[in-house]
Amino acid sequence: IELKSGILNIFLKTGTVFTQVDLWLGLSYCDGKWNKVTVNKEGSIVSASMNELREQTFEPHVQQLKVNSPVYVGGIPPEIQSLYKELGLEQGFGGCMKDVKFTRGAVVNLASVSSSAVRVNLDGCLSTDSAVNCRGNDSILVYRGKEQSVYESSLQPFTEYLYRVVALNEGGSVSSEWTHVHTRESVPQNVPTPSRVHSINAYSIEVTWDKPAGVIGVIEKYILKAYEEDGPNVPITSTELADTSMLTGVLTGLHPFTNYAVTLTACTLAGCTESLHALNISTPQEAPEDVQSPTAISFPTFLLMSWSPPKTPNGIIIQYTLYMNGVPIYIGNGTKYVVKDLGIFAPYQFLLTACTLAGCTNSSQVTLFTAQLPPSHVDAPVLTVLDSRTIYVQWQEPVEVNGILDRYIIYIAKNEENFTVWNVIYNRTEVFLDFTIQQLFPGTEYLIKLAACTGGGCSISKASTAKTDESTPEGVPAPKAQSYSYDSFNISWTKPEYPNGIITSYGLYMDGVLMQNSSQLSCYAYGLAPWSLHSFRVQACTAKGCALGPLVESRTMEAPPEGTVDVFATVDGSKEVQLKWLAPNKPNGKLTYTVLVTGLFYADQ
């Protein structure tokens, strides 16, 4: 079925029989009103009619028409058109249709039964101005000249026009067929503000609006947008509605307890226009989201609890409920609470509930501990002397740890009378219960104490005492021999650098002979010759043995020489005398000689 150049053409092909019906219409249909077209096949008669006009043909060989394929209205796809070239199908229909009806059945709702549509608008028609523009006698001269193209402006939007070209020369004229064209839609004007908005829930709203007036063209879609009243000029959420027959839509993706400004946007193929004003609405409250677990500052017997408001309150928080081990311990709108009378370093389960008028939401459960304290009591370590340089230390874990045992520390000091200097010899996080102290000094009494530590601090035990086995002394010093007269020495020495036990005696050797063996640190030697050389060495002894110090040498002081000096003189010439002499029998020191001469001497010339 095709309308072309004022003729309604019916082409019918059944099997090998081709039937054609042509109904001349002229421009009678171009009056801006609805026209009823009927195509009928009854047996061998095929007829076509429009309003009062009718045409039919008789074809005895025509077969029964069975429709078992899709029915295309307004045009057919290119891939189908290529299969039926003999039909000579032209471009698609340009205009409006309604009340399409087949022999059996009611009026077809094209919007609901169509499986696909290309360049089809189901809710509007072109301007009725075409009733004037398509009448042959009322046609308007658009262009006169020799060019083969022309551009026409100032046309009405979304309006159908018929054009034909007349070629003239001196011999006459010839006209083309009428060509259908229609202009595009314009952008909608004066889009109304939504007429009604109400909340479906805290996250979606239903919006109702009136159809925009004066839209020239087909509205392709509506767009609903929601803006936060105090936020940026960017929609928080929007939704597109392609079914333009519906004047109600649902806008989702909103936030509870938020003020929104809702606008309507209407779109044609030419573009979109948003309403100048918005309709305001506040979404209702909802139960909070992202309720944070409570936190605490820990003390040994109480917890200072605190919590932050929910990240997404979804309304006004009217109440918090704090649970400890499943029992509510606080109800109110504060954000702090002190939980008292708790055990030391004990675990407690806490959960927070936050409520709005719409409902309540729980946080995740959290386990919090009270603070640690130092252990209540630490027993003194048990000491075992293994040898002269090693002590084995053992201890027990405290009965009341008051926390998580973090480390043990061993302090050691020599047991001295005046003061005690403690040094850390062991400090480890491994919770072993023994340690071997090595590289100690033999024969030394040590004080050793133990510290047990938790996150709350350390407790120190009383000191245990142990003495290493004795050994021979080490670092025996060299004696100091000082002579204050020509026949004696004052000799003194100090204790060994490492006594390695209790010194039982000191021995002083002079010239290899033991001259004193006592506990004294000095000796007086007398009856010696003046300026005589002697060697000295100190020996220190413990119960385990003796050790000698280094050897030193020293002389007694000088004394006046004893005896006579024998002098021998030899004359070597008229002016020289050679003198020789013998030393005294007992020099008693380093000798120096002085020669005295008396008599007459030659004077210097």
MITOR-824707 format. One record per residue (C-alpha): x negated, y negated, z; residue in three letters. Coordinates in steps of 0.1 Angstrom, whole numbers, padded with zeros to 4 digits, always signed. Layout:
BEGIN
XYZAla ...
// end
This chain:
BEGIN
+0000+0000+0000Ile -0016-0033-0011Glu -0005-0069-0014Leu -0024-0086-0042Lys -0017-0117-0063Ser +0020-0118-0053Gly +0026-0081-0061Ile +0032-0054-0035Leu +0015-0023-0050Asn +0023+0013-0039Ile -0001+0040-0049Phe +0008+0076-0042Leu -0012+0107-0051Lys +0000+0142-0042Thr -0021+0169-0057Gly -0028+0160-0093Thr +0003+0137-0097Val -0003+0100-0094Phe +0026+0076-0088Thr +0026+0038-0087Gln +0053+0013-0077Val +0049-0025-0083Asp +0072-0050-0065Leu +0069-0086-0078Trp +0070-0110-0048Leu +0055-0142-0061Gly +0050-0166-0033Leu +0083-0158-0016Ser +0066-0142+0013Tyr +0044-0173+0020Cys +0069-0192+0040Asp +0054-0190+0076Gly +0081-0165+0086Lys +0082-0128+0093Trp +0089-0105+0063Asn +0101-0069+0066Lys +0084-0045+0042Val +0097-0009+0037Thr +0080+0019+0017Val +0102+0051+0013Asn +0098+0085-0004Lys +0129+0106-0008Glu +0123+0136-0030Gly +0111+0124-0064Ser +0120+0088-0058Ile +0094+0064-0044Val +0106+0029-0035Ser +0093-0003-0020Ala +0112-0033-0007Ser +0106-0066+0011Met +0135-0085+0025Asn +0161-0085-0004Glu +0137-0075-0031Leu +0134-0038-0040Arg +0117-0016-0067Glu +0116+0022-0072Gln +0103+0048-0096Thr +0112+0084-0104Phe +0085+0111-0106Glu +0099+0146-0109Pro +0065+0163-0103His +0057+0144-0071Val +0050+0168-0043Gln +0059+0167-0006Gln +0037+0142+0013Leu +0020+0157+0044Lys +0000+0134+0065Val -0027+0154+0084Asn -0054+0127+0087Ser -0057+0093+0105Pro -0035+0065+0092Val -0055+0033+0085Tyr -0036+0000+0088Val -0051-0033+0074Gly -0080-0016+0055Gly -0101+0015+0055Ile -0138+0021+0064Pro -0163+0019+0036Pro -0172+0056+0039Glu -0136+0065+0032Ile -0131+0040+0004Gln -0160+0055-0016Ser -0140+0088-0017Leu -0110+0073-0034Tyr -0124+0050-0060Lys -0095+0056-0083Glu -0072+0037-0060Leu -0091+0005-0066Gly -0087-0006-0030Leu -0095-0043-0023Glu -0107-0060+0009Gln -0087-0056+0041Gly -0054-0073+0049Phe -0056-0108+0062Gly -0025-0118+0082Gly -0003-0105+0109Cys +0018-0073+0114Met +0043-0062+0140Lys +0069-0035+0146Asp +0051-0009+0126Val +0074+0022+0124Lys +0074+0056+0107Phe +0104+0076+0095Thr +0105+0097+0126Arg +0098+0079+0159Gly +0100+0045+0176Ala +0080+0014+0169Val +0043+0021+0172Val +0023+0001+0198Asn -0009-0004+0178Leu -0029-0014+0208Ala -0022+0019+0226Ser -0023+0044+0198Val -0053+0031+0178Ser -0085+0050+0181Ser -0107+0022+0167Ser -0103-0013+0155Ala -0127-0035+0135Val -0120-0073+0132Arg -0085-0068+0145Val -0068-0091+0170Asn -0038-0075+0188Leu -0024-0106+0205Asp -0022-0135+0181Gly -0015-0147+0145Cys -0028-0174+0122Leu -0013-0209+0121Ser +0020-0213+0104Thr +0005-0241+0084Asp -0003-0215+0057Ser +0034-0219+0047Ala +0025-0252+0031Val -0010-0243+0018Asn -0001-0212-0002Cys +0028-0225-0022Arg +0018-0230-0058Gly +0036-0263-0064Asn +0022-0277-0032Asp -0015-0268-0037Ser -0041-0295-0031Ile -0069-0303-0055Leu -0101-0297-0036Val -0127-0303-0063Tyr -0130-0315-0099Arg -0164-0313-0116Gly -0189-0292-0134Lys -0205-0275-0103Glu -0197-0238-0096Gln -0195-0242-0058Ser -0180-0266-0034Val -0180-0271+0004Tyr -0147-0281+0021Glu -0145-0294+0056Ser -0119-0309+0079Ser -0099-0277+0078Leu -0077-0265+0106Gln -0092-0238+0129Pro -0078-0203+0127Phe -0056-0211+0096Thr -0051-0191+0064Glu -0058-0208+0031Tyr -0054-0196-0006Leu -0078-0208-0032Tyr -0080-0204-0070Arg -0102-0220-0096Val -0089-0235-0129Val -0114-0237-0158Ala -0106-0265-0184Leu -0119-0275-0218Asn -0104-0292-0248Glu -0088-0261-0260Gly -0069-0253-0228Gly -0073-0238-0193Ser -0075-0204-0175Val -0069-0197-0138Ser -0083-0172-0113Ser -0063-0152-0090Glu -0055-0165-0055Trp -0081-0157-0029Thr -0072-0154+0008His -0095-0170+0034Val -0089-0181+0069His -0110-0202+0092Thr -0124-0191+0124Arg -0111-0198+0159Glu -0120-0228+0179Ser -0134-0228+0215Val -0105-0227+0239Pro -0095-0261+0254Gln -0080-0269+0288Asn -0085-0235+0305Val -0064-0236+0336Pro -0076-0230+0371Thr -0065-0196+0385Pro -0030-0199+0399Ser -0033-0174+0427Arg -0061-0155+0445Val -0057-0131+0474His -0081-0107+0491Ser -0077-0069+0485Ile -0104-0063+0511Asn -0136-0079+0523Ala -0154-0070+0491Tyr -0129-0077+0463Ser -0101-0101+0454Ile -0072-0101+0429Glu -0069-0132+0407Val -0039-0143+0387Thr -0038-0170+0361Trp -0016-0185+0333Asp -0023-0180+0296Lys -0042-0211+0284Pro -0020-0234+0263Ala -0030-0247+0229Gly -0056-0220+0221Val -0061-0220+0184Ile -0072-0184+0177Gly -0072-0151+0194Val -0085-0149+0230Ile -0111-0121+0229Glu -0116-0118+0267Lys -0113-0135+0300Tyr -0142-0138+0325Ile -0136-0143+0363Leu -0165-0158+0382Lys -0170-0164+0419Ala -0194-0190+0434Tyr -0204-0194+0470Glu -0191-0228+0481Glu -0224-0239+0497Asp -0247-0218+0475Gly -0264-0225+0441Pro -0244-0232+0410Asn -0248-0196+0398Val -0220-0171+0401Pro -0225-0144+0427Ile -0204-0120+0407Thr -0183-0120+0376Ser -0162-0096+0356Thr -0151-0095+0320Glu -0115-0085+0311Leu -0111-0073+0275Ala -0073-0066+0278Asp -0061-0102+0273Thr -0025-0091+0276Ser -0031-0088+0314Met -0031-0121+0333Leu -0044-0105+0365Thr -0078-0092+0373Gly -0099-0079+0402Val -0132-0094+0411Leu -0156-0071+0431Thr -0190-0074+0445Gly -0182-0101+0471Leu -0195-0104+0506His -0173-0104+0537Pro -0165-0136+0556Phe -0177-0158+0528Thr -0162-0189+0512Asn -0159-0185+0474Tyr -0148-0208+0445Ala -0132-0187+0417Val -0130-0199+0381Thr -0114-0186+0349Leu -0132-0185+0316Thr -0114-0179+0283Ala -0133-0168+0252Cys -0126-0166+0215Thr -0150-0155+0188Leu -0161-0192+0186Ala -0172-0194+0222Gly -0161-0196+0259Cys -0147-0224+0281Thr -0146-0223+0319Glu -0119-0240+0339Ser -0130-0274+0353Leu -0117-0267+0387His -0119-0236+0410Ala -0096-0220+0434Leu -0111-0214+0469Asn -0107-0183+0490Ile -0124-0169+0521Ser -0130-0132+0522Thr -0119-0115+0555Pro -0143-0102+0582Gln -0157-0067+0581Glu -0176-0045+0605Ala -0213-0055+0607Pro -0240-0039+0586Glu -0277-0033+0593Asp -0273-0034+0631Val -0308-0035+0645Gln -0319-0012+0672Ser -0328-0028+0706Pro -0364-0034+0716Thr -0379-0038+0750Ala -0408-0052+0770Ile -0418-0023+0792Ser -0426-0024+0829Phe -0433+0005+0852Pro -0398+0006+0867Thr -0377-0016+0845Phe -0372-0026+0808Leu -0365-0061+0795Leu -0342-0053+0766Met -0335-0076+0737Ser -0319-0074+0702Trp -0314-0095+0672Ser -0280-0102+0655Pro -0272-0078+0626Pro -0289-0087+0593Lys -0254-0087+0577Thr -0229-0097+0604Pro -0199-0098+0580Asn -0181-0121+0604Gly -0184-0135+0639Ile -0200-0111+0664Ile -0177-0111+0694Ile -0193-0083+0715Gln -0224-0062+0719Tyr -0224-0029+0738Thr -0257-0014+0750Leu -0258+0023+0757Tyr -0284+0042+0777Met -0284+0079+0774Asn -0249+0077+0760Gly -0235+0056+0789Val -0226+0019+0783Pro -0246-0003+0806Ile -0239-0037+0791Tyr -0209-0053+0774Ile -0210-0089+0763Gly -0222-0114+0737Asn -0257-0119+0750Gly -0289-0106+0734Thr -0309-0097+0765Lys -0305-0074+0794Tyr -0328-0060+0822Val -0325-0023+0829Val -0337-0017+0865Lys -0345+0012+0888Asp -0362+0034+0862Leu -0388+0060+0865Gly -0425+0054+0857Ile -0433+0062+0821Phe -0400+0079+0815Ala -0381+0081+0782Pro -0346+0067+0778Tyr -0323+0068+0747Gln -0308+0034+0737Phe -0281+0025+0711Leu -0265-0009+0703Leu -0230-0015+0690Thr -0221-0048+0674Ala -0185-0058+0668Cys -0165-0083+0648Thr -0127-0086+0648Leu -0126-0061+0619Ala -0146-0034+0636Gly -0178-0022+0652Cys -0211-0006+0639Thr -0238+0013+0657Asn -0275+0009+0654Ser -0297+0039+0650Ser -0307+0055+0683Gln -0342+0046+0697Val -0363+0061+0725Thr -0380+0037+0747Leu -0405+0044+0776Phe -0411+0025+0807Thr -0447+0013+0812Ala -0476+0034+0824Gln -0494+0030+0857Leu -0528+0043+0868Pro -0528+0078+0883Pro -0517+0079+0919Ser -0548+0097+0932His -0580+0111+0917Val -0599+0138+0936Asp -0637+0135+0940Ala -0656+0156+0915Pro -0674+0188+0924Val -0712+0187+0918Leu -0735+0216+0911Thr -0773+0210+0909Val -0787+0232+0881Leu -0823+0222+0883Asp -0846+0192+0890Ser -0831+0172+0862Arg -0795+0185+0857Thr -0762+0182+0876Ile -0730+0200+0865Tyr -0698+0179+0872Val -0663+0195+0874Gln -0630+0179+0883Trp -0592+0184+0883Gln -0564+0165+0865Glu -0545+0141+0887Pro -0513+0155+0901Val -0494+0123+0893Glu -0507+0109+0861Val -0480+0081+0857Asn -0484+0080+0820Gly -0504+0096+0792Ile -0539+0106+0803Leu -0562+0086+0780Asp -0597+0093+0791Arg -0621+0102+0820Tyr -0650+0081+0830Ile -0680+0093+0852Ile -0700+0067+0872Tyr -0735+0076+0886Ile -0758+0057+0909Ala -0789+0064+0929Lys -0783+0066+0967Asn -0804+0036+0978Glu -0803+0018+1011Glu -0800-0018+1000Asn -0775-0017+0972Phe -0759+0006+0947Thr -0759+0000+0909Val -0732+0021+0892Trp -0737+0031+0855Asn -0712+0048+0832Val -0727+0081+0820Ile -0695+0096+0805Tyr -0665+0079+0788Asn -0645+0100+0764Arg -0610+0104+0752Thr -0613+0142+0751Glu -0596+0154+0783Val -0622+0180+0792Phe -0626+0188+0829Leu -0664+0192+0831Asp -0696+0176+0820Phe -0733+0183+0824Thr -0755+0153+0833Ile -0791+0158+0820Gln -0824+0139+0821Gln -0821+0130+0858Leu -0850+0124+0881Phe -0862+0153+0902Pro -0858+0151+0940Gly -0833+0121+0937Thr -0800+0118+0955Glu -0772+0107+0933Tyr -0737+0093+0939Leu -0712+0104+0913Ile -0675+0094+0911Lys -0647+0100+0886Leu -0621+0076+0870Ala -0590+0089+0853Ala -0573+0064+0829Cys -0538+0060+0814Thr -0523+0031+0793Gly -0516+0015+0827Gly -0551+0014+0840Gly -0577+0036+0858Cys -0579+0051+0893Ser -0614+0059+0907Ile -0622+0088+0931Ser -0644+0087+0961Lys -0681+0094+0954Ala -0697+0129+0956Ser -0733+0133+0965Thr -0759+0156+0950Ala -0797+0158+0951Lys -0818+0172+0923Thr -0845+0197+0931Asp -0880+0182+0938Glu -0909+0184+0915Ser -0945+0172+0915Thr -0948+0134+0914Pro -0952+0115+0882Glu -0968+0081+0875Gly -0992+0082+0905Val -1008+0047+0905Pro -1044+0038+0904Ala -1057+0024+0938Pro -1069-0011+0943Lys -1104-0013+0959Ala -1114-0047+0972Gln -1147-0054+0990Ser -1147-0083+1015Tyr -1182-0075+1029Ser -1214-0059+1016Tyr -1208-0025+1034Asp -1170-0018+1032Ser -1138-0015+1010Phe -1102-0021+1016Asn -1083+0005+0994Ile -1045+0003+0988Ser -1019+0019+0965Trp -0982+0020+0958Thr -0957+0049+0956Lys -0956+0069+0924Pro -0933+0056+0897Glu -0914+0088+0898Tyr -0918+0105+0932Pro -0896+0134+0922Asn -0889+0142+0958Gly -0901+0132+0993Ile -0938+0123+0993Ile -0954+0144+1021Thr -0989+0130+1019Ser -1013+0108+1001Tyr -1050+0118+0996Gly -1077+0093+0988Leu -1108+0106+0970Tyr -1140+0085+0971Met -1169+0096+0949Asp -1150+0129+0945Gly -1148+0136+0982Val -1114+0135+1001Leu -1119+0109+1027Met -1082+0105+1038Gln -1051+0126+1037Asn -1020+0110+1053Ser -0987+0093+1046Ser -1004+0058+1046Gln -1007+0037+1015Leu -1041+0022+1024Ser -1076+0031+1037Cys -1107+0013+1051Tyr -1141+0026+1040Ala -1172+0012+1057Tyr -1209+0019+1063Gly -1218+0015+1027Leu -1248+0001+1010Ala -1246-0034+0996Pro -1238-0036+0959Trp -1232+0001+0957Ser -1209+0016+0930Leu -1182+0040+0941His -1152+0058+0924Ser -1117+0061+0939Phe -1086+0083+0931Arg -1052+0087+0948Val -1034+0120+0952Gln -0996+0122+0959Ala -0979+0154+0971Cys -0943+0167+0975Thr -0932+0200+0987Ala -0935+0212+0951Lys -0971+0202+0946Gly -0996+0173+0941Cys -1006+0150+0913Ala -1037+0128+0909Leu -1037+0092+0897Gly -1063+0076+0874Pro -1099+0071+0885Leu -1112+0036+0892Val -1147+0023+0901Glu -1158-0007+0922Ser -1189-0021+0940Arg -1195-0035+0975Thr -1204-0071+0978Met -1241-0083+0975Glu -1264-0088+1005Ala -1297-0107+1008Pro -1327-0088+0993Pro -1349-0069+1018Glu -1387-0066+1016Gly -1415-0088+1000Thr -1421-0100+0964Val -1457-0092+0953Asp -1470-0118+0927Val -1500-0112+0903Phe -1516-0142+0884Ala -1538-0139+0853Thr -1556-0170+0838Val -1552-0169+0800Asp -1572-0201+0792Gly -1579-0237+0803Ser -1543-0245+0804Lys -1523-0212+0808Glu -1516-0188+0837Val -1496-0156+0833Gln -1476-0145+0864Leu -1462-0110+0872Lys -1444-0097+0903Trp -1427-0067+0918Leu -1390-0065+0929Ala -1382-0062+0966Pro -1378-0027+0980Asn -1340-0033+0986Lys -1325-0057+0960Pro -1289-0055+0976Asn -1274-0070+0944Gly -1282-0085+0910Lys -1315-0103+0914Leu -1325-0137+0899Thr -1361-0151+0903Tyr -1374-0186+0909Thr -1411-0194+0903Val -1425-0224+0923Leu -1459-0239+0911Val -1479-0266+0929Thr -1511-0285+0918Gly -1523-0310+0891Leu -1508-0310+0856Phe -1517-0329+0825Tyr -1495-0359+0818Ala -1477-0361+0785Asp -1496-0383+0760Gln 
// end
